[in-house]
Amino acid sequence: MHAHNHALAAVHTMKPSSIYALLAVALAVNCAPISSFSIPTPNRAASSNNYLIRHLPHQHQRPRSTSVLHAAASTIKSHTEESNEIFGTVVLLVPSNDCRSKFGSKSPLPPPSYREVAEQLVRKISHFSDGRISTEVVSPPDSSGGRIDNSNQNDSCLQSDALIAIGLTTPSDIRYLSETFRLRRSIQQQTASSNTCQFAIDCGDHTYAPIVGPYDEANPSPLATLAPWSDVASGKRLSVQMTELFDKYITDEFALAMMLFFNRFSGHNIPWVQHSIDVTWEKGIYQNAKEIYSMITKCGPCITKCLADENCSACIKALDKIDTRNQVESYRTVVSYESTLLRDFSLCILQKNNIFECKATIPTLPVVKPMSQWRGKELTVKVARGIMIGHLEGVREALVGSKQLDVSWKVACGANAAYDQFPSQNQLFYPNAKGKDLWYDPVFRVETIDGRNVWCKRHYKVRNGDVPGTFRFSVLDNGVTSDEFWTIVGAAEDLSWVVFHYAGAAGAVGQRYIGGLLCTPDGQLPPSKDMDEIWNVFRSAEFEPWELFVVDNDLTSPGSLAAGPPPLDYYRKTAAVIA
């Protein structure tokens, strides 16, 4: 009883949404009924990203109207639940000139224009929403020196659910933006719509207050602070989160921000972001309590051991300090504290018991076709496996041209913001004992949150897909199972490079992801004479070259030297004899 009273006192002083504190309290009360202690006040927006692992749309035309305000107000509509319904619209307002953007800062190519970025975002937003959010690219009219009024307003800018202005800086563009935002704000106030969103990104020195659902930064409601469970408070939290994602100037993060908005305020679930492993106001007190109680009753021993261990408990504390939507920081944190206890902790809570009731399937968009021919012949399963095996020494299935190295491939650049930019990425593909399937061992370097450089390694089972050049991957990563679908999109006939596309899901944490890789024998970019062909291969997988992150494979870099030799044979020395 004494411990129970102290635990209750701790609840009211702990950091809101602290997973670590919640577990500590629950254990202190010896798994007492959930009704016997108070649930702390969560303060983060709902998030589907986990901390343990790693788009052309249908156009939706709305009728034009003589009255701009009336036309915009009339777009408040009821939604049906048809799976192919367009339930959200976005307008990207970008300059008509070729002004260079802030996107692509780590790519092998110069930055794209904002219009190029917007055209790619049209695809990304459609893919992330499974084709259910339509996006249109619009530029302000040429009205230099003229007055902006309703007659030259673009109806779609006013009628869309979300308007995101990017890179507008000229005086005429700024006037148009200001008037458009003013009109949209008037519409939102008149209709009390909760499905309204507007942001201005990189628009010079001008600052524009965003609107996210019922939250308007220019006209903040006291409820945003006084009633954290309210929709307006949720909009305020989401406004901060979306701003952070936009400020990264990465297309995946931009699309993710839009998914978060529509998932929260459109009345529809978006599989990419609908699940959460956080304690949030959006879930509600009952659901939070249910999840915590389930954790304690089903995984009490694992939690006790983790919290009693300095390394494991430090990981939980560190994870609680970051936004779990930040995949890079989340993954860095986990690999900084990898241990058997942490694996068992997540295996019980996430994989075995699915405490958070998450589910996710491998994304099916975009549809990426494998290459059909190689070296003048139709691609076969055997040849595709040989391309995967690449340059690894000592493998009988290696193809002519293999350099017989200690790796199959090294990643030169990749398209996934969270994982493809880790340094020193080595890939090993080799047959299992029976020869039917392959093993895949990625070995990559991570700078931990305390500044150490460590090698991380994973061990995937690889099975042939239905079509030559496609493969099914599965792995248990820190207690969570991930399933992936890989495609060989293109490969040089001399094995000097290969391009992979992958799409994956971790069902127990509700996460989906996609990525693309350019791999070479030494991890360096191929000669410039080959790059046009390679960029076209990436475009066939709906990646733009400026979206890629160049990987640091410098063996003499301080980080590489500090990490020491990579443990390339860690799994291979025993896995080859395991079926």
C-alpha positions as CSV (number, residue, x, y, z in Angstrom):
1,M,0.0,0.0,0.0
2,H,2.9,2.3,0.8
3,A,4.4,1.8,-2.6
4,H,1.0,2.2,-4.2
5,N,0.6,5.7,-2.6
6,H,4.1,6.8,-3.8
7,A,3.2,5.6,-7.3
8,L,0.1,7.6,-7.3
9,A,2.1,10.7,-6.3
10,A,4.6,10.0,-9.0
11,V,1.8,9.9,-11.7
12,H,1.0,13.6,-11.1
13,T,4.6,14.7,-11.4
14,M,5.9,12.6,-14.3
15,K,6.5,13.9,-17.7
16,P,3.3,13.7,-19.8
17,S,3.3,10.7,-22.2
18,S,6.3,9.1,-20.6
19,I,6.3,5.4,-21.5
20,Y,9.1,4.8,-19.1
21,A,7.2,6.5,-16.2
22,L,4.0,4.7,-17.0
23,L,5.7,1.3,-16.9
24,A,7.5,2.1,-13.7
25,V,4.2,3.2,-12.0
26,A,2.3,0.2,-13.2
27,L,5.0,-2.1,-11.8
28,A,5.1,-0.2,-8.5
29,V,1.4,-0.8,-7.9
30,N,2.1,-4.5,-8.6
31,C,-0.2,-4.7,-11.6
32,A,-3.2,-3.3,-9.7
33,P,-6.4,-2.9,-11.7
34,I,-6.0,-0.1,-14.2
35,S,-8.9,1.8,-12.5
36,S,-6.8,2.1,-9.3
37,F,-4.4,4.7,-10.6
38,S,-4.5,7.8,-12.7
39,I,-3.4,7.9,-16.3
40,P,-0.9,10.8,-17.0
41,T,-1.8,13.5,-19.5
42,P,-0.4,12.6,-23.0
43,N,0.8,15.5,-25.1
44,R,1.9,14.2,-28.5
45,A,0.0,13.9,-31.7
46,A,-1.0,10.4,-32.8
47,S,1.9,8.7,-34.5
48,S,2.2,5.4,-36.3
49,N,6.0,5.2,-36.6
50,N,7.7,2.6,-34.4
51,Y,11.0,3.1,-32.6
52,L,12.4,-0.4,-33.2
53,I,12.7,-0.9,-37.0
54,R,13.1,0.5,-40.0
55,H,3.0,8.7,-55.6
56,L,0.1,10.1,-60.3
57,P,-3.2,10.6,-58.5
58,H,-6.8,10.6,-59.6
59,Q,-7.8,14.2,-60.3
60,H,-10.8,15.3,-58.4
61,Q,-12.5,18.3,-60.1
62,R,-14.8,20.5,-58.2
63,P,-17.3,22.8,-60.0
64,R,-16.5,26.4,-60.3
65,S,-18.9,29.0,-58.8
66,T,-19.6,32.7,-59.3
67,S,-19.2,33.3,-55.6
68,V,-15.8,32.2,-54.3
69,L,-16.8,32.0,-50.7
70,H,-20.1,30.2,-51.5
71,A,-18.2,27.7,-53.8
72,A,-15.6,27.0,-51.2
73,A,-18.2,26.6,-48.4
74,S,-20.2,24.2,-50.6
75,T,-17.3,21.7,-50.7
76,I,-18.0,20.6,-47.2
77,K,-19.3,17.2,-48.1
78,S,-20.3,13.8,-46.7
79,H,-18.0,10.9,-47.4
80,T,-18.8,7.3,-48.4
81,E,-16.6,4.4,-47.5
82,E,-15.8,3.2,-51.0
83,S,-12.2,2.0,-51.1
84,N,-11.4,3.9,-54.3
85,E,-12.9,7.2,-53.2
86,I,-10.9,10.4,-53.3
87,F,-11.5,11.8,-49.9
88,G,-8.8,14.5,-49.7
89,T,-7.5,17.3,-52.0
90,V,-4.2,19.2,-51.8
91,V,-3.0,22.1,-53.8
92,L,0.7,22.9,-54.0
93,L,1.2,26.6,-54.7
94,V,4.7,27.0,-56.3
95,P,6.4,29.7,-58.3
96,S,6.2,29.5,-62.1
97,N,9.9,30.1,-62.6
98,D,12.8,27.6,-62.1
99,C,13.7,28.8,-58.7
100,R,16.0,26.2,-57.0
101,S,14.5,24.6,-53.9
102,K,16.0,23.3,-50.6
103,F,15.2,19.7,-51.5
104,G,17.9,17.3,-52.5
105,S,20.7,18.7,-50.3
106,K,22.3,15.3,-49.9
107,S,21.7,14.0,-53.5
108,P,24.3,13.5,-56.2
109,L,22.5,16.0,-58.4
110,P,21.9,19.8,-58.0
111,P,18.7,20.8,-56.2
112,P,15.5,20.6,-58.2
113,S,13.1,23.5,-58.8
114,Y,10.1,23.9,-56.6
115,R,7.9,22.9,-59.5
116,E,9.8,19.7,-60.0
117,V,9.5,19.0,-56.3
118,A,5.7,19.6,-56.5
119,E,5.3,17.3,-59.4
120,Q,7.0,14.5,-57.5
121,L,4.9,15.3,-54.4
122,V,1.8,14.7,-56.5
123,R,3.0,11.1,-57.0
124,K,4.2,10.6,-53.5
125,I,1.0,11.9,-51.8
126,S,-1.1,9.6,-54.0
127,H,1.1,6.6,-53.3
128,F,1.2,7.2,-49.5
129,S,-2.6,7.5,-49.5
130,D,-3.2,4.4,-51.7
131,G,-4.5,6.8,-54.4
132,R,-7.2,8.4,-52.2
133,I,-5.7,11.9,-51.9
134,S,-5.6,14.0,-55.1
135,T,-2.9,16.7,-55.5
136,E,-2.7,19.6,-58.0
137,V,0.2,21.9,-58.8
138,V,-0.8,25.6,-59.2
139,S,1.3,28.8,-59.7
140,P,0.1,32.3,-58.9
141,P,-1.3,34.3,-61.9
142,D,0.9,37.0,-63.4
143,S,-0.5,40.0,-61.7
144,S,2.6,42.2,-61.2
145,G,1.4,45.7,-60.4
146,G,-2.2,44.6,-60.4
147,R,-4.8,44.1,-57.7
148,I,-5.5,40.6,-56.4
149,D,-9.3,40.0,-56.1
150,N,-11.7,37.1,-56.4
151,S,-11.8,37.3,-60.2
152,N,-8.3,36.0,-60.6
153,Q,-8.3,33.6,-57.7
154,N,-7.8,30.0,-58.6
155,D,-10.8,28.1,-57.3
156,S,-8.8,25.0,-56.4
157,C,-6.6,27.1,-54.1
158,L,-9.7,28.1,-52.1
159,Q,-11.7,24.8,-52.3
160,S,-8.9,22.3,-51.6
161,D,-8.8,20.7,-48.2
162,A,-5.1,21.6,-47.9
163,L,-3.1,24.4,-49.5
164,I,0.7,24.3,-49.1
165,A,2.6,27.3,-50.6
166,I,6.3,26.6,-51.3
167,G,9.1,28.9,-52.4
168,L,7.0,32.0,-53.2
169,T,9.1,35.1,-52.9
170,T,8.3,37.7,-55.6
171,P,6.1,40.6,-54.6
172,S,3.2,39.6,-56.9
173,D,3.4,36.0,-55.7
174,I,3.4,37.1,-52.1
175,R,0.3,39.4,-52.7
176,Y,-1.5,36.4,-54.2
177,L,-0.5,34.2,-51.4
178,S,-1.6,36.7,-48.7
179,E,-5.0,37.2,-50.3
180,T,-5.6,33.5,-50.8
181,F,-4.7,32.7,-47.2
182,R,-7.0,35.5,-46.1
183,L,-9.9,34.2,-48.1
184,R,-9.3,30.6,-46.9
185,R,-9.3,31.8,-43.3
186,S,-12.6,33.5,-43.9
187,I,-14.1,30.4,-45.4
188,Q,-12.8,28.3,-42.5
189,Q,-14.3,30.7,-40.0
190,Q,-17.7,30.7,-41.8
191,T,-18.0,27.0,-42.2
192,A,-16.2,25.9,-39.0
193,S,-14.6,23.2,-41.1
194,S,-12.2,20.9,-39.3
195,N,-10.7,19.5,-42.5
196,T,-8.8,22.7,-43.5
197,C,-5.0,23.0,-43.7
198,Q,-2.7,25.7,-45.0
199,F,1.0,26.3,-44.6
200,A,3.6,28.6,-46.3
201,I,7.1,27.0,-46.6
202,D,10.2,28.9,-47.6
203,C,8.3,32.0,-48.7
204,G,11.0,34.5,-48.0
205,D,11.0,36.6,-44.8
206,H,7.2,36.5,-44.7
207,T,5.5,34.5,-41.9
208,Y,2.1,33.1,-42.3
209,A,0.2,31.5,-39.5
210,P,-0.8,27.9,-40.4
211,I,-4.2,26.4,-40.0
212,V,-4.5,22.7,-39.1
213,G,-8.0,21.4,-38.7
214,P,-9.9,23.6,-36.2
215,Y,-6.6,25.2,-35.0
216,D,-5.7,28.6,-36.4
217,E,-2.4,30.0,-35.1
218,A,-3.6,33.5,-36.1
219,N,-6.7,33.2,-33.9
220,P,-5.8,30.7,-31.2
221,S,-8.5,29.3,-29.1
222,P,-8.0,29.0,-25.3
223,L,-9.0,25.4,-25.7
224,A,-5.7,24.7,-27.5
225,T,-4.1,25.0,-24.1
226,L,-6.8,24.5,-21.5
227,A,-8.4,21.4,-23.1
228,P,-5.6,19.2,-24.4
229,W,-8.1,16.4,-25.3
230,S,-9.9,18.8,-27.7
231,D,-9.7,18.8,-31.5
232,V,-8.2,22.3,-31.5
233,A,-5.4,21.2,-29.1
234,S,-4.8,18.2,-31.4
235,G,-4.5,20.6,-34.3
236,K,-2.0,22.7,-32.5
237,R,0.2,19.7,-31.7
238,L,-0.1,18.5,-35.3
239,S,0.8,21.9,-36.6
240,V,4.2,21.7,-34.7
241,Q,4.8,18.2,-36.0
242,M,4.0,19.0,-39.6
243,T,6.2,22.1,-39.4
244,E,9.1,19.9,-38.3
245,L,8.5,17.5,-41.1
246,F,8.2,20.2,-43.7
247,D,11.5,21.8,-42.5
248,K,13.4,18.6,-43.5
249,Y,12.8,19.3,-47.2
250,I,12.5,15.6,-47.9
251,T,9.6,14.4,-50.1
252,D,8.8,11.4,-48.0
253,E,8.6,13.6,-44.9
254,F,6.4,16.1,-46.7
255,A,4.0,13.4,-47.8
256,L,4.0,11.9,-44.3
257,A,2.9,15.3,-42.9
258,M,0.0,15.4,-45.3
259,M,-1.0,11.8,-44.3
260,L,-1.0,12.8,-40.6
261,F,-3.3,15.7,-41.3
262,F,-5.9,13.7,-43.4
263,N,-5.7,10.7,-41.0
264,R,-6.6,13.0,-38.1
265,F,-9.2,15.4,-39.6
266,S,-10.6,13.8,-42.8
267,G,-12.7,11.2,-41.0
268,H,-10.8,8.4,-42.9
269,N,-8.0,6.2,-41.7
270,I,-4.8,6.2,-43.8
271,P,-3.0,2.9,-43.4
272,W,0.4,4.6,-43.7
273,V,-0.1,6.5,-40.4
274,Q,-3.3,5.2,-38.7
275,H,-1.6,3.2,-35.9
276,S,0.3,4.6,-32.9
277,I,2.5,3.1,-30.2
278,D,2.5,6.4,-28.2
279,V,0.4,7.5,-25.3
280,T,-1.6,10.3,-26.9
281,W,-4.7,12.5,-26.3
282,E,-5.9,11.4,-29.7
283,K,-6.3,7.8,-28.5
284,G,-8.2,8.8,-25.4
285,I,-7.8,7.9,-21.8
286,Y,-9.6,4.5,-22.1
287,Q,-7.4,3.2,-25.0
288,N,-4.2,4.4,-23.3
289,A,-5.3,2.7,-20.1
290,K,-6.2,-0.5,-21.9
291,E,-2.8,-0.6,-23.6
292,I,-0.8,0.0,-20.4
293,Y,-2.8,-2.6,-18.5
294,S,-2.3,-5.1,-21.3
295,M,1.4,-4.5,-21.3
296,I,1.7,-5.1,-17.6
297,T,-0.5,-8.2,-17.4
298,K,1.0,-9.8,-20.5
299,C,4.7,-8.7,-20.4
300,G,5.3,-7.8,-16.7
301,P,8.5,-9.9,-16.3
302,C,10.0,-8.5,-19.5
303,I,9.2,-5.0,-18.4
304,T,10.6,-5.6,-14.9
305,K,13.9,-6.9,-16.3
306,C,14.2,-4.1,-18.8
307,L,13.6,-1.3,-16.3
308,A,16.0,-2.9,-13.8
309,D,18.7,-3.0,-16.4
310,E,20.7,0.2,-16.8
311,N,21.2,-0.1,-20.6
312,C,17.6,-1.2,-21.4
313,S,16.0,1.4,-19.2
314,A,18.2,4.1,-20.7
315,C,16.9,3.2,-24.1
316,I,13.3,3.5,-23.0
317,K,14.1,6.9,-21.4
318,A,15.9,8.1,-24.5
319,L,13.0,7.0,-26.8
320,D,10.6,9.0,-24.7
321,K,12.6,12.2,-25.3
322,I,12.2,12.1,-29.1
323,D,9.4,12.2,-31.6
324,T,8.8,8.6,-32.7
325,R,7.9,9.9,-36.1
326,N,11.6,10.8,-36.6
327,Q,12.7,7.5,-38.0
328,V,16.4,8.3,-38.1
329,E,16.7,9.4,-34.5
330,S,14.4,6.5,-33.3
331,Y,16.5,3.9,-35.1
332,R,19.8,5.4,-33.9
333,T,18.5,5.3,-30.4
334,V,17.6,1.7,-30.6
335,V,20.8,0.6,-32.1
336,S,22.7,2.6,-29.5
337,Y,21.2,0.4,-26.8
338,E,20.7,-3.0,-28.6
339,S,20.5,-5.8,-26.1
340,T,18.8,-9.2,-25.5
341,L,16.6,-7.5,-22.9
342,L,15.5,-4.8,-25.3
343,R,14.7,-7.4,-27.9
344,D,12.7,-9.5,-25.5
345,F,10.9,-6.4,-24.3
346,S,9.7,-5.4,-27.8
347,L,9.2,-9.0,-28.9
348,C,6.6,-9.5,-26.1
349,I,4.9,-6.2,-26.3
350,L,4.8,-5.6,-30.0
351,Q,5.2,-8.9,-31.8
352,K,3.8,-11.6,-29.6
353,N,0.9,-9.7,-28.0
354,N,0.4,-6.8,-30.4
355,I,-0.5,-4.6,-27.4
356,F,-1.2,-1.6,-29.6
357,E,-3.4,-3.5,-32.0
358,C,-1.4,-2.4,-35.0
359,K,-1.4,-3.9,-38.5
360,A,0.3,-3.0,-41.7
361,T,0.7,-4.5,-45.2
362,I,3.4,-4.0,-47.8
363,P,2.6,-1.0,-49.9
364,T,1.4,-1.8,-53.4
365,L,2.0,1.7,-54.9
366,P,3.9,2.5,-56.9
367,V,3.8,-0.5,-59.1
368,V,7.4,-1.2,-60.0
369,K,8.3,-3.7,-62.7
370,P,11.5,-5.8,-62.6
371,M,13.8,-5.7,-65.6
372,S,12.8,-8.3,-68.1
373,Q,16.1,-8.9,-69.9
374,W,19.8,-9.0,-69.0
375,R,22.8,-9.7,-71.2
376,G,20.4,-10.0,-74.2
377,K,18.4,-12.8,-72.7
378,E,15.1,-13.1,-70.7
379,L,15.7,-12.7,-67.0
380,T,15.4,-16.0,-65.2
381,V,15.1,-16.8,-61.5
382,K,18.6,-18.2,-61.5
383,V,20.1,-15.2,-63.1
384,A,18.2,-12.8,-60.8
385,R,19.6,-14.7,-57.8
386,G,23.1,-14.4,-59.3
387,I,22.7,-10.6,-59.6
388,M,21.7,-10.5,-56.0
389,I,24.7,-12.5,-55.0
390,G,26.8,-10.1,-57.0
391,H,30.4,-10.0,-56.2
392,L,30.5,-12.2,-53.1
393,E,33.4,-14.7,-53.1
394,G,33.0,-18.4,-52.6
395,V,29.5,-18.7,-54.0
396,R,28.9,-21.2,-56.8
397,E,25.9,-19.3,-58.2
398,A,28.0,-16.2,-58.8
399,L,27.8,-14.9,-62.4
400,V,30.5,-14.2,-64.9
401,G,31.9,-10.8,-64.0
402,S,31.8,-11.3,-60.2
403,K,34.8,-9.7,-58.6
404,Q,34.9,-12.2,-55.7
405,L,34.9,-9.7,-52.9
406,D,33.9,-10.0,-49.2
407,V,30.6,-8.4,-50.0
408,S,27.9,-8.8,-52.7
409,W,27.3,-5.1,-53.0
410,K,27.8,-1.8,-51.2
411,V,25.1,0.9,-51.2
412,A,26.3,4.0,-53.1
413,C,23.0,6.0,-52.6
414,G,19.5,5.3,-51.5
415,A,16.0,6.9,-51.4
416,N,14.7,6.2,-47.9
417,A,15.3,9.1,-45.5
418,A,15.6,6.9,-42.4
419,Y,17.8,4.0,-43.5
420,D,19.4,4.5,-46.9
421,Q,21.6,7.3,-45.6
422,F,23.4,5.3,-42.9
423,P,27.2,5.2,-43.7
424,S,29.2,2.2,-44.7
425,Q,26.4,-0.1,-46.0
426,N,27.5,-3.6,-46.9
427,Q,25.3,-6.2,-48.4
428,L,25.8,-10.0,-48.5
429,F,23.5,-12.3,-50.4
430,Y,24.3,-16.1,-50.3
431,P,22.3,-19.4,-50.6
432,N,21.1,-21.3,-47.6
433,A,22.1,-24.9,-47.0
434,K,19.4,-26.4,-49.2
435,G,20.1,-23.9,-51.9
436,K,16.5,-23.0,-52.5
437,D,16.4,-19.7,-50.6
438,L,19.0,-16.9,-49.9
439,W,20.2,-15.2,-46.8
440,Y,20.7,-11.4,-46.9
441,D,23.0,-9.8,-44.3
442,P,23.1,-6.0,-44.3
443,V,26.0,-4.7,-42.2
444,F,26.0,-1.0,-41.7
445,R,27.6,1.7,-39.5
446,V,25.6,3.8,-37.1
447,E,26.8,6.8,-35.0
448,T,25.0,6.3,-31.7
449,I,23.4,9.1,-29.8
450,D,26.4,9.3,-27.4
451,G,28.8,9.6,-30.3
452,R,30.1,6.1,-30.7
453,N,30.5,4.4,-34.1
454,V,29.1,0.8,-34.1
455,W,28.4,-1.8,-36.6
456,C,24.8,-3.1,-36.9
457,K,23.8,-6.3,-38.7
458,R,20.6,-8.0,-39.6
459,H,19.8,-11.5,-41.0
460,Y,17.0,-11.8,-43.6
461,K,15.4,-14.9,-45.1
462,V,15.0,-14.3,-48.9
463,R,12.5,-16.3,-51.1
464,N,11.9,-16.0,-54.8
465,G,8.9,-14.0,-55.9
466,D,6.4,-15.0,-58.5
467,V,8.1,-13.1,-61.2
468,P,11.9,-13.4,-61.9
469,G,13.6,-10.4,-60.5
470,T,11.3,-10.1,-57.4
471,F,11.9,-11.5,-53.9
472,R,10.3,-11.8,-50.5
473,F,12.3,-10.8,-47.5
474,S,11.6,-11.4,-43.8
475,V,13.6,-10.5,-40.7
476,L,13.2,-10.3,-36.9
477,D,14.7,-6.9,-36.1
478,N,14.9,-6.0,-32.4
479,G,11.9,-8.2,-31.6
480,V,9.7,-7.0,-34.5
481,T,9.1,-9.0,-37.7
482,S,9.4,-7.0,-41.0
483,D,8.3,-8.4,-44.4
484,E,9.6,-6.8,-47.6
485,F,9.1,-7.1,-51.3
486,W,12.3,-6.4,-53.4
487,T,12.6,-5.8,-57.1
488,I,15.7,-5.7,-59.3
489,V,14.8,-2.7,-61.4
490,G,18.0,-2.6,-63.5
491,A,21.5,-3.9,-63.5
492,A,24.6,-3.3,-65.6
493,E,25.6,-6.2,-67.8
494,D,29.1,-6.1,-66.4
495,L,27.7,-6.1,-62.8
496,S,29.2,-2.6,-62.2
497,W,25.9,-1.5,-60.7
498,V,22.4,-2.6,-59.7
499,V,19.2,-0.7,-58.7
500,F,16.8,-2.3,-56.2
501,H,13.4,-1.1,-55.1
502,Y,11.9,-2.3,-51.9
503,A,8.6,-2.0,-50.1
504,G,8.0,-3.2,-46.6
505,A,5.8,-3.4,-43.5
506,A,6.2,-4.2,-39.8
507,G,2.7,-5.3,-38.9
508,A,3.1,-5.3,-35.2
509,V,3.9,-1.6,-35.1
510,G,1.7,-0.6,-38.1
511,Q,4.6,0.8,-40.2
512,R,5.0,0.8,-43.9
513,Y,8.0,2.0,-45.9
514,I,9.5,2.1,-49.4
515,G,13.0,2.7,-50.7
516,G,15.4,2.4,-53.5
517,L,19.1,1.5,-53.7
518,L,21.9,2.1,-56.1
519,C,24.6,-0.5,-55.3
520,T,28.1,-0.9,-56.7
521,P,31.0,-3.2,-55.9
522,D,32.9,-0.5,-53.9
523,G,30.1,1.8,-52.8
524,Q,31.2,4.6,-55.1
525,L,28.9,6.2,-57.7
526,P,29.4,4.7,-61.2
527,P,31.1,6.8,-64.0
528,S,29.2,9.8,-65.3
529,K,28.7,8.0,-68.6
530,D,26.4,5.5,-66.9
531,M,24.4,7.9,-64.8
532,D,21.7,8.9,-67.3
533,E,20.7,5.2,-67.7
534,I,20.7,4.8,-63.9
535,W,18.6,7.8,-63.3
536,N,16.1,6.6,-65.8
537,V,15.9,3.3,-64.0
538,F,15.2,5.1,-60.8
539,R,12.5,7.2,-62.5
540,S,10.8,3.9,-63.7
541,A,10.4,3.1,-60.0
542,E,9.0,6.7,-59.5
543,F,12.1,8.0,-57.6
544,E,13.7,11.2,-58.8
545,P,17.6,11.3,-58.6
546,W,17.5,14.4,-56.4
547,E,15.6,12.4,-53.7
548,L,18.6,10.1,-53.2
549,F,21.1,10.2,-50.3
550,V,24.7,9.6,-51.1
551,V,26.2,7.0,-48.7
552,D,29.6,7.7,-47.0
553,N,31.6,4.6,-47.7
554,D,35.0,6.2,-47.0
555,L,37.1,3.5,-45.2
556,T,39.5,6.1,-43.9
557,S,36.8,8.4,-42.3
558,P,37.1,8.9,-38.5
559,G,33.8,7.1,-38.0
560,S,34.9,4.1,-40.0
561,L,38.2,3.9,-38.3
562,A,36.6,4.2,-34.9
563,A,34.1,1.4,-35.7
564,G,36.9,-1.0,-36.8
565,P,36.5,-3.8,-39.4
566,P,32.8,-4.6,-40.2
567,P,31.7,-8.1,-39.0
568,L,30.8,-9.2,-42.5
569,D,30.9,-13.0,-41.7
570,Y,29.0,-12.8,-38.4
571,Y,26.0,-14.8,-39.8
572,R,27.5,-16.3,-42.9
573,K,30.0,-18.5,-41.0
574,T,27.1,-20.5,-39.6
575,A,24.0,-19.6,-41.6
576,A,25.1,-21.4,-44.8
577,V,24.5,-24.7,-43.0
578,I,21.0,-23.7,-41.7
579,A,18.0,-24.3,-44.0
